[in-house]
Amino acid sequence: MPDSALSGGDVALVTIVLAISLAALAFAAYLVRAVLAADQGTVKMRDIAQAVQEGAAAYLRRQFRTLGVFAVIVFLLLLVLPVADGGWETRVGRAIFFLVGALFSASVGFIGMTLATRGNVRVAAAANAGGYQPSFRIAYRTGGVVGMITVGLGLFGAALALLLFDDTAPIVLEGFGFGGALLAMFMRVGGGIFTKAADVGADLVGKVEAGIPEDDPRNAATIADNVGDNVGDCAGMAADLFESYAVTLVAALILGQVFFGAEGMVFPLLVAGVGVIASMVGVLATRPGKSDSSGMAPINRGFFTSAAVSLVLVAAASFTYLPSISDGVDMAVSPQVLGFLSVLVGVVLAAAIQQLTGYFTETSRKPVRDIGRSSLTGPATVILSGISLGLESAVYAALLIGGAVYGAFLIGGGAALYAVALAGCGLLTTAGVIVAMDTFGPVSDNAQGIAEMSGDIDADGARVLTDLDAVGNTTKAITKGIAIATAVLAATALFGSYNAQIAVALDEAGGALGDAFSLVNPNNVVGAVLGAAVVFFFSGLAISAVSRAAGRVVFEVREQFRTRPGIMDYSERPDYSAVVDICTKDSLRELATPGLLAVLAPVAVGFGLGFGPLAAYLVGAIAAGTLMAVFLSNSGGAWDNAKKMVEDGAYGGKGSEAHAATVIGDTVGDPFKDTAGPAINPLIKVMNLVALIIAPAVVALSVGEDANTALRLLIALGAVVVIVLSVVVSKRRSVVVGGSTDDTAGPGLMAPVVDGSPAVDGATPAARPRS
């Protein structure tokens, strides 16, 4: 291995990168002041926004208390697990940086949610008073705050670890990445269950049965729905992209050390520092103009400006810092060319994913218009067309991602996996802009909800917010697509890191690799099948959790309509807190099973079948996860925008049969695009990091003097037992609601609302919304 100790010049460069990360946080503070200086609108708007703020903050506090116990347990396990290289200081550092990663991930989510719940009311007020441009600017700058905090904290953690631990920093950063990924996965699953349970319940009872608008204050689920947008889309996605950023840097540093020593570790940090500068430029460049053809035009302008700036600066860094001749690594190009071209591959992939996802989810494009047209023949054809769209788009996305990985392999030669990791870093040079795009969506959605619930907005302002919401749906879909691509690149690079860990551990144990990674090994075939199966199982558990929680929300809203007749004529106020409480309790209870599956399944495979099948398991999970995540995300995004297209007047508009059909399609797509699909991103990285961390222990118990088959199988069996018990407990939670767990309960528990009036027990729900 090349010399990986940092020189004096390297330390100076990393210190500069650390300063750039702090500059990102300072820029975020500047944007915060700009957002909070805007007007908050009427008293009624402020009251509604305050309720959303309190509900979101209360949920995250309860979630962090729950996850805090889990984090302490993992911290103690990391102190015990051996490391492939390094002493007890490295092991302690890895455990401490696990807590740092988890804390940063939680902080990104909490800060993002806090500002989003304050920016939403200001966007609504700006739409009413100033029109499109000021409301767009506030919504995007709110997202810009979250973006800059994401890249600032991610880069700060990586740079600090390299300064403190020098050549053992990559091992320490395994803990940093694992902490961020684990918290992000839990926040993604929990927040996704919360937001989609409220959203599905609000839509089914409010729109379809009672025939009232989406954010009508008479619907008891409206506050929970707006809270959910923040804990799911803002907090969850911000944490998700933070861990993508951190894990990609971790993989790049590990592989950079293997192939190029100190220079290989420092260069990814330089790329990330360049990305911070480019993201600042991109955020400031995103301004709507009078000549823009659509709301996506300024978004695209900011993204491509950021990408162009990053490429210019990365080229300068590559040809200035990296050596012109490789030393001991068989490469088709020089390290300088490798560094620039690899980053270029990542930037091009991000742009391609943005355009592809936009094509399949924008209201102005043919796929979404086809789904909207299918609503004329009912909800079944809406669902079928959305599923077919998602399946088809997953193939194109997989081809793009696979092409990027293969292109990086061709560029890298003997350092191919390092090139893949650098491509991931290149994709995330625009991370600040990507996060801003994502947060723009829920802020715009919340702004529309606050305006509609308050009733204090004119027709022009309502039109502005509707347009912003449609743009936000597309930006959310795009950022999910980019996050998926990042996950695959990071997971592929981590897979290379796993291979390196196995080689080191086998060398220490005196063992040989042999045919452990052979494709014809039946154990490896089983491992690959299990990896793919876990992705499907995880997705099913997440969607099932939304179904159960949404059922309870539906029951609660129907019961309030039935027992409080004054709600419909505004003489009685709904009990919003009851629905918030249902969503909070259910989401925190339901996230345990998917989380345990993600952490313990690699443990069961690794200790039970060996390090070869565990490698195959990771390959199966990456392949299936890529396709599943894109399918779920794009289907859900297309259904959502098809609904908005009909609500804007197409095919009969609100109150028509077509509207009812698209609302049902949207409720099916909600857990697809906002719960299961996005959670697959951190899932595959968590599983890769777990495999990376347990690799030395798996090898030690499998070969050499310390081999202990009985202990190895006992650990695997314990992991399987915990997974099985958690699934059994989860399955015993009945889908039937209303306090009953009797699976034979009749329809009386679900008395629906017909045309705004409570129906008798067992009545049939209204077939369509009222006109």
C-alpha positions, 0 to 999 in steps of 0.5 A: 500500500502507498504511504498514507501518512499526511504530509504538511501540505496535505494537512494544510489542504484538509484544514482549508477544506475544514474552513470551507465546511464552516463557510457552508454553515455560515452561508446557511445562517445568511439564508436563514436570516433572509427567510425569517425576515419575510412576512408571515401573513395573517393571524390565522395563517400563523396559528396553523403554521404554529400547530404544524411546527409544534406537531413536527417538533414533538414527533422528532423529539419522541423519535430521537428519544427512541433512536437514542437507546438504539444508538447507544447499543450500537456504540457499545457493539462497535467498541467490541468488534475488531478492526482490520487495521489499527489499535484500540484508539482506532476502535474507540474513534470509530465508535465515537464517530458513529455517534457524531455521524448519528448526531449530525444526521439527526441535526440536519433533519431537525434543523431542516424541519424547523426552518421548513415549518417556518418558511412554509407560512412565509411562502404562502404570505408572499404568494398572496402579497407579491406573486410567483417570484418572491414566493419561489425565492423564499421556498428555494432559499429555505431549501438552500439552508438545508442543503448547505447544512447537509454539505457543511456538516458532512464535509466537516466530519470527514475533514475532522476525522482525517486531521485527527486520525491521519492514516487510520481515518478511513476506518474511523469514518466507517463509524461516521458513515454508519451513524449517518446511514442508520439514523437516516434510514430510521428517519426515512421509514418513520417519517415516511410512515407518518406522512403517508398515513396522514396523507392517505387518510386525509385523501380517502375520507376528505376528497373521495368520501366527503368531497371536500378539498385536500386541505379543508380545515374540516378534515381532522387529518390536515394538520397531521398531513402538513406535519408529515410533509416536514418529518418525512420529506424535509427531515427524512430526505435531508438526513438521507442525502446527508448520509449519502454525502458522508458514506460516499466520502467514506468509500472514497477515502478508504479506496483512495488510501488503498490505491494512492495513499495520502493523495487518494484520501485528500482528493475526495475532500477537495472535490467535496470542498469544490462542491460546497462552493459550486452549491453556493453559486447554484443556490444564488443562481436559482432565480425565476425570471419573466422569460422562464417557460416553466417553474422548472426553468430556474431550478434547472438553471441553478443545477447546471450552473452549479455543475459547470462551476464544480467541473471547472474547479475540479479540473483545476484541483485534479491537474494541480494536486494529483500526480501525473504518473501512477506509482504501482497501479496499472492505469489506462490514464494518469491519476490527474485525468482519472480524477477529473473524468471520474468526477465528470461521470458523476456530474453527467449522471446527475444531469441525466437522472434529472432529465429522465426523472423529469420526463417521467414525472412532470405534468407537461410530459407525455407519461403523466398525461397518459396516466391522467387520460387513463382516469377516464376509465377508472382507478384500475387503469390509473394504477396499471398505467402508473405501475407500467411507467414505474417499471419502464423508467426503472430500466432506463435509470438502471441502464444510466447508473450501470453505464456510469459505473462501467464508465468509471471502471474503464477510466480507472483500470487498476483503480476502478473502484476508486474511480467509482467512488470519485464518480459518486463524489462528483454526483454530490458536488451539487448536493447543496442544490439537490437538497434545496430542490428537495426541500422546495417541494414540501415547503411549497406543499405546506404553503398551499395547505396553510393558505387553503386551511386559513382561507386568507388567500385570493385566487391569484395567490392560490394559483401561484401556490398550485404551480409551486406545488406541481414544481415541488412534486417534480423536484422531489422525484428528481432528488429521489432519483439522484439519491438512488444513483448516489446510493448505488455508486456509494454501495458499489464503492463500499463493496470494493471496500468490503473486498479490501477488508476481507483481503486484510483480514485473511492476510492476518488470519493466514487464510486464502480467498480461494473460490469464496467469491466464485459465481458458481458457488451455490452458497453465493447464489443463495446469498444473492437471492437473499440480498434481493429478497430483503429489498422486497421484504423491506419494501413490503414491511414499509408499505404494510406499515403505512396501510395499517397506520392509514387505516387508523387515520381513516377510522378516526376521521370518519368517526369525527365526521359521524360523532361531530356533525357540526364539523361540516358546517364549521360550527365545531372544530375537528380534533387535529391532535388525535390524528397527529397522535395516531401517526406519531405512535404508529410510525415509531412502533412500525419502524422497528421491524424494517430497521432490525431487518436491515441491520441483522440480515447481513449479520445472519448471512455473513456469520451463517454462510460466510464472507463469500455469500455475504458479498453476493448478498450485497450484490443482490441487494444493490441490483434489486434495490436500484430497480425497486427504488426507481420503480416506487419513486417514479410511479408515485411521483407520476400518480401525484402529478396526474392527480394535480393535472386533473385538479387543474381542470383536465378531464372534468377537474375536481369532483369528476369521476376522473378526479376520484380515480387519480386520487385513488392512484395517488393514495397508492403511490404515496407510500411508494414514493415517500416511504418504501422507495426513498428508504431503500437508499439508506437501506443498501448503504446500511447493509454494506456498512454493516458488512464492512464492519463485521468483515474482520470478525466473520473472517476471524471466526471462519479461518485460522487459529481463532476459527469457531464455527459454533460461535459463528452459527450461534451469532447467525441464529440469534440474528435470525431469531430477532428478525423472525420475532420482530416480523411476527410481532409486526404481523400481529398488528391488525389492519382492522382499526378502531381499537379492535384487533379482531381480524373478523371485525365487520364493516361497522367499525369503518362507517364511511361518510357519504356526501359529507354526512355520516353514514349508517354502519355498513353503508357503502362509501360515496363513489366520487367526490361531490361537485 
